[in-house]
């Protein structure tokens, strides 16, 4: 069976996912066969595997860092929030229904066999399993039925590294407070603490680190510098939503829907230095972009009503009437049609039918069975400014409950476009073709965009992350922890 090590955090977004990705890349470099694992993930950014299973994107990123294909065993339970108090529950890659939070917490123990079966299967095939926790192990109101932090660590006998985020402030209180709230057997599992996202000279921290080690009773396993590595984000705390709003050579306005999902679809555009991708929520933020994108959402009807009520829908329709290209992906595409109906209450909302924006002729009806599959092909039949896509290859995946008819990869009517394919811009040449078309439309110098090798860039970012963590972590200690010598 595989060796294992678990990374838990003092809070959400402390950096667990990226520390795990870094460890996956580091262990892979050292010659280990390594796989990531997270028993329960809550995220709206998901992925479809080769066999049509749905899993969280964090473990996809970690699998890529490990040099292996994503596998649903790496994330056997995925929760996709549908309302403020409930989520769609996905077990072993398949949706089993919507549950309110209390119902899920009552039933969590039912899923332990699925969690252990997935873990044991991976552990029989790999040398090292890097396990990610969720939130904080010190959420004392949730500890009783825990299957993702210390509860999971006990089930698979994993040593734990505890990560705190110094960038938010109060990292010593984060780490010591978390340890102090744990039970003695839980504290015994923590073999080291990590200060993450540090900017500055480590020598300034040394007096505090010495005290922290005495208080926590375990060594500081590292001080990891703040890393500017361009790696897919997973949750709503993504930094991309707060980036600068200044328009560049090509300006793309992406609508930040309340329940936005799979916003990584826009990542290919964000990697061009002369392209701005601005996430907007209000009408006065729209400006005069070269392209408007409506991303995916877990709650299409509710988010469309949000756009309607705050006036952003009207602004998008006005921009479209002036010729601005509009592109909708998945839920965003559904919004652009004539109507959206949810007769079975699939989205768990109160409204069962709503008119769409009326910019495409399609209509959408939600059904109980989810479409989830990988897809690839060659663009054809695309008209208007993006006719340049015809003949290019695309590759991506679909995740949707709605049905809008038998449609091509991209449907186009005038300057309005829609697609159910997540990752529609990822394949070589696709994002560049879109950006060059936008440059030609406005008379801008398209040579200033440059070129972009997405695959090489992604590998370089994983290596950059790993190098930074090697610099900051006590890898000798971590190897001793892995070998159970600590």
N, C-alpha and C positions, 0 to 999 in steps of 0.2 A: 504493500500500500504506500501511497505517496506521503512525503513529509508535508506539513502544512504550517502556515503562519497567517494570522488574522490582523487586519488593520481596522481599528475602531476609532471613532472621533468624539470630540467633546460636544459637537453640534453638527447639524447639516452644513454642508459646504465647507467643512474644515480642511478638505483636500484629500479625503480617503481614496476617492476614485483614482486620482492621478498618482498618489503614492503607490497604490496597487498596480497601476499601469506601469509605473517605473520599475517596480520590483519584478513584474513579469518580463520586462525587457532586459533587466540586469541578469536575472536567472537564466533567461534564454541565451544571452551572450556567454554565460559560463558553461553552457552545454546541457543544461537541464531541459527536460520536457516539462513545460509549465503551463498550467491552465488557471484561469480566474474562476471565482465562485461567489455568488451573493444569493442567499436563500430567498430573500424577499426584497423586491425593489419597488419603489413608488416613483413613477415618472411618466410623463406624457411623450417623451422621446423614446420610441421603440424601433425595433428592427425585425425583419423577417428573414429567417434562416433558409438554407437550401431546401429543407423539407417542409417549408411553409409554417414553421413555428414562430411565435412572437416572443421577443425577449427585450430586456432593457438595453439601452445603448451603451451604458457604462461598461458592461461586460463585453460588448462588441469591441469597444476601444481597447480593453485590456487583452482580449484575444488577439487583436491585430498586433499589439505590442509584443505578445508572446509568439507571434508568427504562426498562429493557427487559425482555422476557420471558426467563426462564432457557432456555438452549439447551445441549444435551449437548456441543456443540463447545467450550464453555467449560471442560469437564473431561473429556477423552477417556478417561482411565484412572482408575478408582476401585477402591481396595482396601478390602474390608470384612473385618476380622479375624474368623475363625471359631474359631481356637484361639490359644494363645500363640505358635505357630510357623508359622501359616498363615493365608491370607486367600482369600476369594472374589474373583476378578479380573473386573472389569467393564470392557469396552472398547467405546467408542462407545455406551454406555448399555445394553449387553447382557452378561449373565454368560457367561463362557467356561469357567468351572470353578473349582475350589479348587486353590490351589498353596501348597506350603510355601515359606518365605521364600527358601531357596537356589535352588529351581527358578525362582521369579519373577526373582531377580537374574540368573540365567543367561540368561533369555529377554528381559530388558528391551529389548535393542536391537531385538528383533523388532517392538516397538510404536512405534518412532520414526516410521515412515511414517504411522501413525494420528495421532500427535501433531502432526506437521507439516501433514498434510492439514487437521486441525481448525483449527490456528492460521492457516494461509494462507487458509482460507475466511473466517474472521472478519476477518482483516486486509484482505480485499478489500471488506468491507462497512462497516467502521468507520474513524473517524479516529484513535482512540487505543486501544491494547490495554494494559491494566494487568495485569501478570503476577505471580502469587504463587509463591514458592518453597515448599519443604517442609523442615521440620527445620532443618538447618544446612548450608551449603556446605562446612564444614570437617570433615565426617564422613569422615575420610581413608580409612577402610576401605571406603567406598562410592563414592568419587569416580570410580573407573575407568569405571563404566558409568552415570554419572549422566545422567538425562534430565529432571530437575526443578529443579535449581539452576544451577550454572555451565555444566553440559553443555547445558541448554536455552538459557541466555543466549547461548552461542556459536552454537547452531543458528539462532536467530532474531535474532542480533546486537542484544541488548538491553543497555542500560546498567542498572546495579544500584544500588539504595539498600539499605544494610545496617541492620537494626533490632535494637537491644538493649533488654532489659527491665530498667530500673533498679529496679523494684519488688521484684525477686528479689535484688537486690544484685550487686555486682561487675560493673557495666555496662561500665566501662573495660576490664577484663580480657576480658569477653565480646567486645567489638568489636575490640580490638587483637589478641587471641588468634586470633579468626577470620581477620582479615586476614593475620596472620603465617603461618597454616597454608596459605594459598592459593598456587598457582603464580603466577609473574609475570604471565602473560596473564590469569589470573583476577582478580588484584588490579587490573589495569588496567581491568577492567569496573566496579569499584566507583567511583561518582562522588560518593558522599556517605554519611555515617552518621547514624542517627537514634537519639536517646535517647528511649525510649518509657515511658509510665506514670509520669511524674515528678510528685511531690507536693511543692510548696514554691516557693521563690524561685529562679529560674534563675541569679541572680547568684552564688549559692553554688557553682554548677557551673562558672562561667566559667574559673577557673584550670585545672581538669581538662580542659575542652573544648579549650583552647588546646594543651595537651600532646597530647591525643588526635589533634588534627588533624596535628600534627608527626609523631607516630608512624605514623599510618595513611596520611599523604600525601594525604588528601582532606578537604574541608570537612565540618563538622557541618551537615547539612541540616535539622536541627530538634531541638527538645526538646518532645515532645508531652506535654501534661498527662494525668494519669490521668482518663479520661472515664467518667462513670457513665451511659452510653447503653445502653438496653435493646434490644440487638440479638441475634438468635439466635446461640447458641454452636454450635460444631461438635463439639468433641472431648471426651474424658474429663476434661480439665482444667477443665471448666466450673465457674465460681465458684458457680453455683446449688446445687451439691451440698454446699457448705460454709456456706450461709447459715444464719441463726438457726433454732433449733428451737422457738421459742415459738409456741403455738397462738393463733390470732386468732379473730375472729367466726365465720368458717368455716375449719375445719381439715382439710386434705387431706394424707393420708399417701401418698406415691409411693414404691414399692419400687425402690430403686436396685439393679437386677440387675447381676451382674458384667459382662455384655456388653450393657448397656442401649443401645438405639438409638432415634433419633427422639424424644428426651425433650423436644424443642421442642413436642411435642403438648400439653404442660402449660402452655406460656407464657401462653395467654389467662387462666388463673387467677392466675398470678403477678403480673399487672398490676393487680390490685385490692388497694388498701392494706389492707383488712380481711380478706384471705384469706391464710392461711399454706399454703404447699406445702412440706412437709417430706420430704426424701429419706432414707429409712431403709434400713438393712441388717441390723439385729438385732431380735429379738423385743421386747426391753425398750424399743425406740424407738417402737413402734407407738402406745402410749397409747390414747386413745379418740377417734379422728378421726371427722369427719362423713362422709368418703368415703375409700375406699382405691382407689388406681389402680395397676394393674400395667402398666407401659409395654411398648414393644416390646423385642425382644432379637434378636441375630443367632444365638444358640445357645439355643433354647427348652428342649430336653431338659436340657442341662447346667445351665442357670440354674434350672429347676424343681427339679432334684435339690439344688442349692445351698440353695434355700428350704426344702426338706424336711429336709435334714441340719442346718441351723442353727436349726430350730424356728419360722421365720417363717411357713411354710405353715400350721402348726397354729394360730397366733395369728390369721391371716387367716380361716381357717375358723370359729374361735370367734367372731370379730367379726361375720362374716356371719350366723351362727346367732342372734346377738342383734339382727339387723336392720340392721347397718351396711351401706350400699350399697358394692358392690365393682364396679369397672369395669376390664375388661381391654382393651388395645389391641394388635392384631396378635399378637405372641408372647405377651403377657400374657393375651390372650383365649384363645389356644390352651391355656395352662396351666389355665384354669378348667374345661375340659371333662373328659370321662371318660377319654380316653387320647390319647397322642401316639405316632405310629409313624414311623420313618425307615428303611424297608426298603432304600433305595438309598444310604444313608450320605450324604445331601445335606448334613447339618450337620457332617460330618467328625468326628463323635464316636464313642466306642466303644459307647455304649448305643444300641440300635436301637428300643427300645420302652419306654414308661413310662406308668404310670397318671397321670391328671391329678388336679386337686384335687376333681373331682366336683361342682362348683357349677353347671355347665351341662351339658346333655344332649349337646352336640356332641362329636365325636371328630375328630382331625386326622391326616392322613397326608401326609408330605412326598414331593414329586415333583421330578424334575430340572429341569423348566421353571418359571421364576419368573413369577409374576403381577406385572405392573407396569403400572399404568394410573391415569389420573386418573378421578375419579368425582364425581358430584354428584346431588342429588335432593332429595326432601322426606321427612322422617321420618314413618313410619307404623308402627303396631303396637307401639309402645313402651309397656310397662305399668309399673305401680308408681310410685314417687316421681318418675321422670323421664318420665312420660306427658305432661308439659308440653312435651316436645320435638315431639310429633306436630303436623304442619303447618308446622314451621319448615324452612327450607332448609339443607342442608349441602353442603360442597364440600371435597374432599381428594384423597388418592391412596393406592393400595395397592401394597405391596411385600412379597410373601411367597412362600415355597416350599411352605408347607403348604396343604392343601385340607381344608375343614371343612364342605363341602356348599354348597348354593345358599341363601345367607342374606341377610337385609336389612342395611341400613347398621348398625343396632344390634339385636342379639338380647337379649331380656330374659326372665329367669325369676325371679320374686319380686324380690329386691333385688340380683340379680346381672346384670351387663350386659357385653356383649362387642361389639367392632367390629374389622373389618379396616381401617378408614379412618383413615389418618394425617391429622391436621388436623381431626378430627371436631368439635372445639370451636371452630374458628377463625371460622366464618361468623357474621355479625352476629346477636346475640341468643341464640346457643346456650350459650356459657359463662354468660351472665347468667341464662338460664332454669335451668340446673343449680344455680347458686349460690343463687338465690331459692328453689328447691325445698328445698335443704338448710336454708336459714334457716327455712322454714315447718315443716319436720320437727322442728326443735329449739326452735321458738318464739322465734327471734331476730328482731330488727328488720331486715327485708330492705332497707329504705330506706337503711340505713347502708352498703350495698355501693356505692351510686352507680351511674353508667352509664359506658360505655366505648366509644369510637369507635376500633376497632382499626386501621383503615386510616389515619386521621389521625394516630394515635399513632405508628405505624410510620414515616411520613414525617417526623414531628417528630424522631424518634430519629436518623434518617439525617442530618438537617440539623444536629442537635446534635453529632454525631460530626464532620461536615465542618467546622463552625465551630471546634471545638476544634483540629482539625488545621491549619486555616488560621492560627489563633493561634500554633501551635507550630512550623510548618514554614516554611522559607525557600522560599516558592512561586516567587519570581523565579528562584532557583537551579534548582528542579525543572523549571520551564519551559525553562530553558536546557539542562538535561540532556535533556529530551524532544526539543528541537530539534537536538540533537547539537552544541551550542555549547560543551560542556564535555568 
